Amino acid sequence: MLRKLEEPHSQELLDNKAEDMDSTPEFQQTFWENTATLMRRQAMLTMRNTAFLRGRAIIIIAMGLINASTFWDVDPKNVQVMLGVLFQSILFLALGQASQTATFMAACDIFYKQRGANFYRSSAYVLSCSVAQLPLAAGESLVFGTLIYWLCGFVSSAEHFIIFMILLILTNMAFAAWFFFVTAIAKDIHVSKPIAMISIVFFIVFAGFVVSKDQIPDYFIWIYWLDPISWCLRAMAFGMNMGEYYMSLFEVSSEKYWIVCGAAFMVGAYIVFMVLSLLVLEYKRYEGPEHVMVTKKSIEGEDNYVALDTPKTGVGQTGFPNASAVLDISEKEKNFVPVTLAFQDLWYSVKSPSNPNESLDLLKGISGFALPGSITALMGSSGAGKTTLMDVIAGRKTEGTIKGKILLNGYEATDLAIRRSTGYCEQMDIHSEAATFREALTFSSFLRQDSSVPDSKKYDSVNECLDLLDMHSIADKIIRGSSVEQMKRLTIGVELAAQPSVLFLDEPTSGLDARSAKMIMDGVRKVADSGRTIVCTIHQPSTEVFLLFDSLLLLKRGGETVFFGDLGQNCEHLIDYFGGISGSPELLEGYNPATWMLECIGAGVNTATNDVDFVQYFNESEEKRVLDSNLSKEGVAFPSPDVPEMTFSRKRAASSWTQARFLVTRFMRMYWRTSSYNITRFVIAMILNLLFGLLFVDANYTSYQGLNGGVGMIFSVALFNGIISFNSVLPITSEERASFYRERASQSYNALWYFLGSTVAEIPYSFASALLFIVIWYPMVGFTGFGTAVFFWINMALFILVQTYMGQFFVYLLPSIEVAAIMGVLLNSIFILFMGFNLPATEIPSGYKWLYAITPHTYSVGIMGALVFSDCDNMPTWDNAAQQYVGGGSQLGCQPVTNTPVNIDHITVKEYVESVFKLKHDDIWRNFGIVLVFIVVFRVLTLLSLRFINHQKR
């Protein structure tokens, strides 16, 4: 046999292997089966995202009615307004598709994992995603387009209406495909969001409306011909009966074939974008760890840990240098008070999902206790109430009704005492990922240990955590990109650094292999040996892990106690208990007692082996009598003069100065280390200043067309900088919100200081990006005056802050980043419509003047536009005899406007922009004050959202 295996393979066998051997297929389903499966999944995910669907529906209807009523029964001969309606409609739907960038980006992470395991073909995934967009795009276009078409008084013809709807749907689908492609090429949300926004800038600028075709420089005209909005605008304009002359003013052709060309271009663009997405997803994937900032050291010996060698999801590797290493902690000074945790007759009920008038009991009279220096396991099947019980004891529940007693050292625990004296390690490892491991531990140590504790002891606590959990090798490593096992240790370490008396752990071994789980629980054992009380939920531990526990509270489905008591040496007590129940199977030698126990009660893989009522059996057992006896002792469920009551005079441990200092420092570090956020915003500033600089490098602002283009440029510059800032800040704020909820639950700090950190961190970057924009763009477009430029820069920076702070506010106010993005689309669409350019400020209907008044752009653009176009110290006078202006200053605002339409007799630049766009120089300081008020209002609303709104439902 061995000789045959060592012999070379037969050549005949190798030649005929395709016929004689069945190879394992790369994919288990055919292409069409893949596609059908993925389409069903996409449909299910879409229907379950009810917050997104409801928000999108409300916005579509609201903006349809607002746009339609604003442009009610528009005159087709008013070509600027007519094209403005069409342009506004296309732009609104495009911005709506941009709001899905975060959803697409999150789906990419799942795609990388499943495609790597050959779940399905990339082509099937792309096709299913594209088809899934069709119902939403068609529905949005039909509702919004119908409102716009008929209420604005477009041509009353079924043929023209159908053409209008087809073009809207195709354009909507093309933009959905474009933003899907953007998320495929971007490595993270901090890159994809700005790219999506900057692409919208190009689509808008080169659509032929903001800047007409004849004003686009020759070196940019190719972008005009590649712009989906320009093709859709030309195709739609044909059916609006505007007249050939009026259409020619905007270089729009009146030939019918443009309709077919426009539709064909949209279909072609859709196909091209999806094919490009397929190629990128198939051949370029961003799967590795990111921003892992460590200095790789040359370390000898196989037992040493090198942070760079641990993959992001490599749970099979461990960071523990030696499985048998035990830290001698008996001699260390204790910075905590040992606490006996007890709970009596705990009931927890919530409203029934099927009938809100009825309550559903999830916990039914649970009693137990946990002693210092011990680990108590909470076990049971899924749905038994393990995590629910721990959340109730730890004071983490935000809903439902709780009855019963929770005691610390025999004294009834207050909410403050529980939060200050306990640590809670959640199952999901949530941290501020731009910090290092050491910084995360130091943050917890200084903010959660009492201010009376010397700083030196707090640093000692950090080093103790690094020792206990063997994290010295990764102490100065950035958290972002760390392995699952490293994150588990950090989660435990962050709570341990607070020097809690009681430590709760929710499934600390989930997501880990057997060896990593054992290493984590060895660390937990060390923590318990330091004198702390440990309560831990765990599902089905290995034998080695199970033997580390001291006592067990076992629950059955429905939240009732099946067993409570000591496990005994090698689980002998537990085995004797369940072995003594009639009908229980015998525990085979070497079999896991935890698995055997769960199988006995029907909570394991197999069903229950007998019909014993285990709840009743426990209530009549000796173990229940021992439990009641222990609960009657002093220091457990009754006060004792020998153990102190856990009382705290202050809600938070650290002083206000310490809270503010650490939070501001953390935010500043986070912004500095999140390069994909800040470098991207600087790159975008460069792109914008070069784009508008090259577009208006030779502009003549004294001509009628040039002046309108210049005013449009000011509006566009403010608008695009604002929209990009708003959308860019959503992901980074959303990522930090999760850690904020966790830290606030343990009373680490006041929301005021978190608010201060998020406020301060944005200021230097906003001013820097505005400066980078101004120093190139301002002189490039022909504007002059150093003092004017400085004031322009300050106002641009403040406007960026307005939009950024509005984005932060929406993230804290609303349940998800997708809903915040949709809300941004709604408000920014309203701002675009009523900021005073399209429509001009003087033509906004009286019923909507209040929207013009509450739009932040009104005042920021009012300052910036007035600075360059309305500055005139000495106005010229009109000489009727000579038919020209006489005298006047040299500023741009003093110059007469040339090439005016016949309905305008004579007018200066200042008079024109003040009368049409209300960019009044006299209102600059008033507008400046209002901009500051907007900043204050958004910050106050943000603080209130941080303080009173919590979207964590437990």
MIGUDO-863122 format. One line per 5 residues: for each residue x, z, y of C-alpha. Coordinates in steps of 0.25 Angstrom, whole numbers, plus 5000, padded with zeros to 4 digits. Example, Ala and Ser with C-alpha at 12.3 -4.5 7.8 and 13.67 -1.06 7.14 Angstrom:
<pts>
5049:5031:4982  5055:5029:4996
</pts>
This chain:
<pts>
5000:5000:5000  5011:5004:5010  5019:4992:5006  5007:4983:5009  5005:4989:5023
5020:4987:5026  5020:4973:5022  5018:4962:5033  5004:4957:5035  5000:4944:5027
5001:4932:5037  4988:4927:5030  4981:4940:5034  4986:4939:5048  4981:4925:5049
4967:4928:5044  4965:4941:5051  4954:4936:5060  4946:4932:5047  4949:4943:5038
4949:4955:5048  4938:4960:5057  4944:4963:5071  4937:4974:5080  4930:4967:5091
4935:4970:5105  4920:4973:5109  4909:4978:5100  4898:4970:5108  4897:4955:5112
4898:4952:5126  4883:4951:5128  4881:4964:5121  4891:4970:5130  4884:4965:5142
4870:4969:5137  4875:4983:5134  4882:4984:5148  4870:4979:5155  4861:4990:5149
4871:5000:5153  4872:4995:5167  4857:4994:5168  4856:5009:5163  4866:5014:5173
4860:5007:5185  4846:5012:5181  4852:5026:5180  4858:5026:5194  4845:5029:5200
4852:5035:5213  4859:5022:5216  4846:5013:5213  4837:5022:5221  4847:5022:5233
4849:5007:5232  4834:5004:5232  4832:5013:5244  4843:5006:5252  4838:4992:5248
4824:4995:5253  4828:5003:5265  4839:4993:5270  4829:4981:5267  4819:4987:5276
4828:4991:5287  4835:4977:5287  4822:4970:5286  4815:4979:5297  4828:4977:5306
4828:4962:5305  4812:4961:5304  4807:4946:5305  4821:4942:5311  4821:4929:5319
4828:4918:5311  4834:4912:5324  4842:4925:5326  4853:4921:5317  4862:4933:5319
4851:4942:5315  4846:4933:5304  4859:4932:5298  4861:4947:5300  4849:4950:5291
4855:4942:5280  4869:4947:5282  4863:4962:5282  4855:4959:5269  4867:4954:5261
4877:4964:5267  4867:4976:5263  4866:4971:5248  4881:4969:5248  4884:4983:5252
4874:4988:5242  4882:4982:5231  4894:4988:5237  4888:5002:5234  4889:5000:5219
4905:5000:5220  4906:5014:5215  4896:5011:5204  4904:4999:5199  4917:5007:5201
4913:5018:5192  4908:5008:5182  4922:5002:5181  4928:5015:5176  4918:5015:5164
4921:5000:5162  4936:5002:5161  4934:5013:5150  4924:5005:5142  4930:4992:5143
4943:4998:5139  4936:5002:5126  4930:4988:5124  4916:4993:5126  4912:4979:5132
4918:4967:5139  4921:4967:5154  4913:4954:5155  4901:4961:5149  4903:4973:5159
4904:4964:5171  4892:4955:5167  4883:4968:5165  4887:4974:5178  4884:4961:5185
4870:4959:5179  4867:4974:5181  4869:4971:5196  4858:4960:5196  4845:4969:5196
4850:4978:5207  4855:4966:5216  4843:4958:5214  4834:4970:5216  4841:4974:5229
4841:4960:5234  4826:4958:5231  4822:4971:5238  4831:4970:5250  4830:4955:5252
4815:4955:5251  4814:4965:5262  4824:4957:5271  4819:4944:5269  4804:4946:5272
4805:4957:5282  4815:4950:5290  4806:4937:5291  4815:4928:5283  4810:4914:5279
4796:4916:5272  4800:4907:5260  4801:4911:5245  4812:4901:5243  4820:4907:5255
4817:4921:5250  4821:4918:5236  4834:4912:5241  4837:4924:5249  4835:4934:5238
4843:4926:5228  4855:4926:5238  4853:4941:5240  4854:4944:5225  4866:4935:5223
4873:4941:5235  4870:4955:5230  4875:4951:5216  4888:4945:5222  4891:4958:5229
4888:4966:5217  4898:4958:5209  4908:4959:5221  4908:4974:5221  4909:4975:5206
4921:4966:5207  4927:4975:5218  4925:4988:5209  4932:4980:5197  4945:4977:5206
4946:4991:5212  4953:5003:5206  4943:5013:5211  4931:5016:5220  4940:5019:5232
4945:5004:5231  4932:4997:5227  4924:5003:5238  4933:4999:5250  4935:4985:5243
4920:4983:5242  4918:4987:5257  4929:4978:5262  4923:4966:5254  4910:4969:5261
4918:4968:5274  4923:4954:5271  4909:4950:5266  4903:4954:5279  4913:4949:5289
4914:4935:5282  4899:4933:5279  4898:4925:5292  4889:4935:5300  4898:4946:5306
4908:4935:5308  4902:4921:5309  4909:4910:5300  4915:4903:5312  4922:4916:5317
4929:4919:5304  4943:4915:5304  4948:4903:5296  4957:4912:5287  4944:4921:5283
4934:4910:5282  4936:4909:5266  4931:4923:5266  4918:4918:5272  4916:4908:5261
4918:4919:5250  4909:4929:5257  4896:4931:5248  4888:4936:5261  4892:4923:5269
4886:4914:5257  4874:4923:5256  4872:4923:5271  4873:4908:5272  4863:4905:5261
4853:4915:5266  4854:4910:5280  4849:4896:5276  4835:4901:5273  4832:4909:5285
4828:4898:5295  4838:4902:5305  4841:4888:5310  4853:4880:5309  4858:4883:5323
4857:4898:5321  4864:4898:5308  4875:4889:5313  4878:4901:5323  4883:4909:5311
4889:4897:5304  4878:4897:5293  4875:4884:5287  4860:4880:5286  4862:4871:5273
4853:4875:5261  4865:4873:5251  4871:4886:5256  4860:4894:5249  4865:4888:5235
4879:4890:5239  4877:4905:5243  4869:4908:5230  4880:4901:5222  4891:4908:5229
4885:4922:5226  4883:4918:5211  4898:4913:5211  4903:4926:5218  4895:4935:5209
4901:4928:5196  4915:4928:5202  4915:4943:5206  4910:4947:5192  4920:4938:5185
4931:4944:5194  4926:4958:5190  4926:4954:5175  4941:4950:5177  4945:4963:5184
4938:4972:5175  4944:4965:5163  4958:4964:5167  4960:4975:5178  4956:4989:5176
4959:5002:5183  4959:5012:5173  4971:5021:5175  4973:5034:5182  4974:5032:5197
4982:5040:5208  4990:5049:5198  5000:5054:5207  5011:5061:5199  5026:5061:5199
5030:5057:5185  5040:5067:5180  5050:5065:5169  5046:5076:5159  5052:5077:5145
5045:5082:5133  5033:5078:5126  5025:5090:5130  5026:5087:5145  5014:5081:5152
5016:5069:5161  5004:5066:5170  5006:5051:5171  5005:5050:5156  4990:5055:5155
4980:5043:5156  4967:5045:5164  4959:5046:5152  4969:5050:5142  4963:5063:5136
4971:5061:5124  4983:5066:5131  4985:5080:5136  4992:5086:5147  4995:5099:5140
5010:5100:5137  5009:5109:5125  4996:5113:5118  5002:5126:5114  5006:5130:5128
5000:5143:5132  5002:5149:5146  5005:5164:5147  4994:5168:5158  4993:5182:5154
5002:5187:5164  4996:5179:5176  4989:5186:5187  4974:5184:5186  4968:5179:5199
4953:5180:5194  4944:5190:5189  4940:5190:5174  4925:5188:5173  4915:5189:5161
4905:5179:5163  4891:5181:5157  4877:5175:5157  4864:5180:5153  4851:5173:5149
4854:5160:5157  4843:5150:5158  4845:5136:5165  4833:5127:5168  4831:5114:5175
4819:5105:5178  4815:5096:5166  4818:5082:5168  4805:5078:5162  4797:5088:5170
4802:5094:5183  4792:5104:5183  4797:5110:5170  4811:5117:5168  4821:5114:5156
4829:5126:5151  4844:5121:5149  4849:5136:5146  4841:5146:5139  4845:5161:5140
4860:5159:5138  4869:5171:5138  4884:5173:5136  4897:5178:5142  4911:5174:5144
4923:5184:5145  4936:5183:5152  4947:5176:5144  4938:5169:5135  4932:5155:5134
4917:5154:5131  4912:5140:5126  4899:5135:5129  4895:5125:5118  4883:5118:5113
4878:5104:5111  4876:5094:5122  4864:5099:5130  4865:5113:5126  4868:5118:5140
4883:5121:5139  4887:5115:5153  4873:5120:5159  4876:5134:5155  4890:5134:5161
4885:5127:5174  4874:5138:5175  4884:5149:5173  4894:5143:5182  4884:5141:5193
4885:5126:5193  4871:5122:5191  4864:5115:5203  4850:5114:5197  4841:5121:5188
4837:5136:5186  4846:5147:5181  4842:5160:5175  4850:5171:5169  4862:5179:5173
4877:5175:5175  4887:5186:5176  4901:5188:5180  4907:5201:5175  4893:5207:5173
4889:5204:5187  4879:5193:5190  4886:5181:5195  4883:5175:5209  4885:5160:5211
4897:5163:5220  4904:5172:5209  4902:5161:5199  4908:5150:5207  4919:5158:5213
4923:5165:5200  4922:5153:5190  4928:5139:5188  4920:5128:5182  4927:5116:5175
4917:5105:5175  4917:5095:5163  4920:5083:5173  4933:5085:5179  4931:5083:5194
4942:5085:5204  4947:5079:5217  4956:5069:5210  4966:5066:5222  4971:5080:5220
4982:5084:5211  4980:5094:5199  4988:5105:5207  4980:5102:5220  4967:5103:5212
4971:5117:5206  4976:5122:5220  4963:5117:5227  4955:5125:5217  4964:5137:5217
4964:5139:5232  4950:5136:5235  4944:5144:5223  4953:5156:5223  4950:5167:5233
4957:5166:5246  4962:5180:5244  4971:5174:5233  4985:5171:5238  4989:5156:5238
5000:5159:5229  4991:5164:5218  4982:5152:5220  4994:5143:5217  4997:5151:5205
4983:5148:5200  4986:5133:5201  4999:5135:5193  4992:5143:5183  4981:5132:5181
4992:5122:5180  4999:5131:5169  4986:5134:5162  4982:5120:5161  4996:5114:5160
4994:5105:5172  5008:5106:5178  5012:5092:5174  5000:5086:5181  4999:5096:5193
5003:5086:5203  4995:5074:5198  4983:5068:5205  4971:5071:5198  4965:5057:5199
4968:5050:5186  4970:5062:5177  4967:5063:5162  4954:5070:5158  4962:5081:5152
4970:5083:5165  4957:5084:5172  4951:5094:5163  4963:5103:5165  4962:5101:5180
4947:5105:5180  4950:5118:5173  4962:5120:5182  4955:5119:5195  4945:5129:5190
4956:5138:5185  4963:5138:5198  4952:5145:5205  4955:5157:5196  4941:5158:5191
4936:5170:5182  4927:5160:5174  4930:5146:5170  4919:5137:5166  4923:5124:5158
4913:5113:5155  4918:5104:5143  4933:5105:5147  4936:5097:5135  4927:5085:5137
4934:5072:5137  4946:5077:5131  4952:5075:5117  4954:5086:5107  4968:5089:5111
4966:5089:5126  4953:5098:5124  4962:5108:5117  4972:5108:5128  4961:5110:5139
4955:5121:5131  4969:5128:5129  4970:5128:5144  4956:5134:5145  4960:5145:5135
4972:5148:5143  4963:5150:5155  4954:5159:5147  4966:5167:5143  4969:5170:5158
4956:5178:5158  4946:5169:5163  4932:5167:5157  4930:5153:5152  4917:5146:5149
4918:5132:5143  4908:5122:5138  4913:5113:5127  4906:5103:5118  4913:5102:5104
4927:5108:5105  4937:5106:5094  4941:5118:5085  4954:5121:5093  4946:5121:5106
4934:5129:5101  4944:5140:5096  4948:5142:5110  4935:5148:5114  4932:5163:5114
4916:5162:5114  4905:5152:5113  4891:5150:5119  4884:5140:5111  4871:5133:5116
4861:5124:5109  4854:5113:5115  4844:5119:5125  4853:5129:5131  4852:5141:5121
4863:5150:5115  4867:5147:5100  4879:5156:5100  4887:5165:5110  4899:5173:5106
4914:5174:5102  4919:5163:5094  4929:5172:5087  4942:5169:5081  4942:5155:5076
4927:5154:5079  4925:5164:5068  4913:5171:5075  4906:5158:5078  4908:5153:5064
4903:5165:5058  4891:5165:5067  4886:5150:5064  4891:5152:5050  4881:5163:5048
4869:5155:5052  4862:5150:5040  4863:5135:5037  4875:5133:5046  4886:5124:5040
4899:5129:5035  4911:5128:5044  4921:5119:5037  4935:5122:5038  4942:5116:5050
4929:5112:5056  4927:5114:5071  4919:5127:5073  4913:5122:5086  4908:5109:5079
4902:5117:5068  4895:5127:5077  4889:5115:5085  4884:5108:5072  4878:5121:5067
4869:5122:5079  4866:5107:5079  4875:5105:5092  4886:5096:5086  4886:5083:5080
4877:5086:5068  4863:5093:5069  4861:5107:5066  4863:5111:5052  4851:5121:5051
4839:5125:5059  4843:5138:5064  4839:5142:5078  4853:5145:5083  4848:5151:5096
4839:5161:5089  4850:5164:5079  4860:5168:5090  4850:5176:5098  4848:5185:5085
4863:5185:5082  4874:5196:5083  4881:5186:5093  4869:5187:5103  4869:5202:5102
4884:5202:5105  4881:5193:5117  4870:5202:5122  4879:5214:5120  4891:5208:5128
4882:5204:5139  4877:5218:5141  4891:5223:5143  4897:5227:5157  4905:5216:5163
4898:5205:5155  4883:5205:5160  4884:5218:5167  4893:5223:5178  4905:5232:5174
4913:5241:5183  4925:5235:5176  4924:5220:5180  4922:5215:5194  4910:5207:5200
4914:5193:5204  4910:5193:5219  4915:5184:5230  4914:5186:5245  4915:5172:5248
4909:5159:5243  4923:5152:5242  4936:5157:5238  4945:5150:5248  4945:5152:5263
4939:5141:5272  4953:5137:5276  4958:5135:5262  4946:5127:5258  4948:5118:5270
4963:5116:5268  4962:5113:5253  4950:5103:5255  4956:5095:5267  4969:5094:5259
4963:5089:5247  4955:5079:5254  4967:5074:5262  4975:5073:5249  4963:5066:5242
4962:5055:5253  4978:5053:5253  4978:5052:5237  4966:5043:5236  4973:5031:5240
4963:5021:5235  4953:5027:5246  4962:5027:5258  4972:5016:5256  4959:5007:5253
4953:5011:5266  4966:5007:5274  4967:4994:5267  4953:4991:5270  4956:4995:5285
4967:4984:5285  4958:4974:5278  4947:4976:5289  4956:4976:5301  4963:4963:5296
4949:4957:5293  4943:4959:5306  4956:4957:5313  4958:4943:5308  4943:4940:5310
4943:4944:5325  4958:4941:5328  4955:4930:5338  4941:4935:5342  4936:4932:5356
4927:4944:5359  4922:4938:5372  4914:4927:5365  4900:4930:5360  4904:4927:5346
4917:4934:5347  4911:4946:5353  4900:4947:5343  4910:4946:5332  4919:4957:5338
4907:4966:5339  4904:4963:5324  4918:4966:5321  4917:4980:5327  4905:4982:5319
4911:4977:5307  4924:4985:5308  4916:4998:5309  4906:4994:5299  4916:4990:5288
4926:5002:5291  4914:5011:5290  4908:5005:5277  4921:5005:5270  4924:5019:5274
4910:5024:5269  4911:5017:5255  4926:5021:5253  4923:5036:5255  4912:5036:5245
4920:5036:5232  4931:5046:5236  4920:5056:5242  4912:5055:5229  4924:5057:5220
4927:5070:5228  4912:5075:5228  4913:5079:5213  4924:5088:5215  4918:5094:5228
4905:5098:5219  4914:5104:5209  4922:5112:5219  4910:5116:5227  4903:5122:5215
4915:5132:5213  4914:5135:5228  4929:5130:5230  4926:5127:5245  4916:5125:5256
4910:5111:5257  4914:5112:5272  4929:5111:5268  4927:5099:5259  4919:5092:5270
4931:5095:5279  4941:5089:5269  4933:5076:5267  4931:5075:5282  4946:5077:5286
4952:5068:5275  4944:5055:5280  4949:5056:5294  4963:5052:5294  4960:5040:5284
4948:5035:5293  4957:5035:5305  4969:5029:5298  4960:5018:5292  4954:5015:5306
4967:5015:5312  4972:5005:5302  4961:4996:5305  4961:4997:5320  4976:4995:5322
4976:4981:5316  4961:4977:5319  4960:4981:5333  4971:4973:5340  4969:4962:5330
4955:4959:5334  4959:4959:5349  4955:4972:5354  4964:4980:5364  4966:4993:5370
4974:5005:5363  4964:5016:5367  4952:5008:5363  4959:5005:5349  4961:5020:5347
4947:5024:5351  4942:5012:5342  4950:5018:5330  4945:5032:5332  4931:5027:5332
4933:5018:5320  4939:5030:5312  4927:5038:5316  4918:5028:5311  4925:5027:5298
4924:5042:5297  4909:5041:5299  4907:5031:5288  4917:5039:5279  4910:5052:5281
4896:5046:5279  4901:5041:5265  4906:5055:5262  4892:5061:5266  4885:5051:5257
4893:5055:5245  4891:5069:5247  4876:5067:5250  4872:5057:5239  4873:5059:5224
4883:5047:5221  4893:5038:5227  4883:5026:5224  4872:5032:5231  4881:5035:5243
4886:5021:5243  4871:5016:5243  4868:5025:5255  4881:5020:5262  4875:5006:5260
4862:5010:5266  4868:5017:5278  4879:5006:5281  4868:4995:5279  4860:5002:5290
4872:5004:5299  4876:4989:5298  4862:4985:5302  4861:4995:5313  4875:4997:5319
4872:4987:5330  4878:4973:5326  4868:4967:5316  4858:4969:5322  4865:4971:5336
4862:4985:5342  4852:4979:5352  4843:4972:5342  4841:4983:5332  4826:4986:5331
4821:4998:5338  4816:5005:5326  4831:5005:5320  4838:5009:5333  4839:5023:5326
4847:5017:5315  4857:5011:5325  4858:5024:5332  4862:5032:5319  4872:5021:5314
4886:5026:5315  4891:5012:5317  4883:5011:5330  4892:5021:5337  4906:5018:5331
4904:5003:5333  4899:5006:5347  4912:5013:5350  4921:5002:5344  4913:4990:5349
4912:4996:5363  4927:4999:5364  4931:4985:5362  4919:4977:5368  4912:4986:5378
4925:4991:5386  4924:4986:5400  4928:4994:5412  4925:4983:5422  4913:4974:5419
4913:4960:5424  4902:4955:5433  4894:4942:5431  4895:4932:5442  4883:4923:5442
4889:4913:5451  4901:4911:5443  4894:4913:5429  4905:4922:5425  4910:4937:5424
4918:4942:5436  4928:4953:5435  4928:4963:5424  4938:4971:5415  4947:4965:5405
4941:4973:5393  4934:4965:5382  4921:4971:5386  4922:4965:5400  4923:4950:5395
4911:4941:5396  4906:4936:5383  4907:4921:5381  4899:4911:5372  4887:4919:5373
4873:4914:5368  4864:4908:5378  4855:4920:5378  4867:4928:5384  4870:4925:5398
4883:4932:5401  4888:4946:5396  4901:4953:5394  4907:4958:5381  4903:4973:5385
4889:4969:5389  4887:4961:5376  4891:4972:5366  4884:4983:5373  4871:4975:5375
4871:4969:5361  4878:4979:5352  4877:4992:5361  4892:4994:5360  4893:5001:5373
4906:5006:5379  4899:5018:5386  4894:5023:5373  4907:5024:5366  4909:5040:5368
4894:5042:5364  4896:5034:5352  4909:5041:5348  4902:5054:5349  4891:5049:5340
4901:5044:5329  4907:5058:5329  4893:5063:5327  4891:5054:5315  4904:5059:5309
4899:5074:5311  4886:5071:5305  4891:5064:5293  4901:5076:5291  4890:5086:5292
4881:5079:5282  4893:5078:5273  4895:5093:5274  4881:5096:5271  4881:5086:5259
4893:5093:5254  4887:5107:5256  4873:5105:5251  4873:5093:5242  4878:5093:5227
4875:5081:5218  4880:5088:5206  4868:5092:5197  4871:5102:5187
</pts>
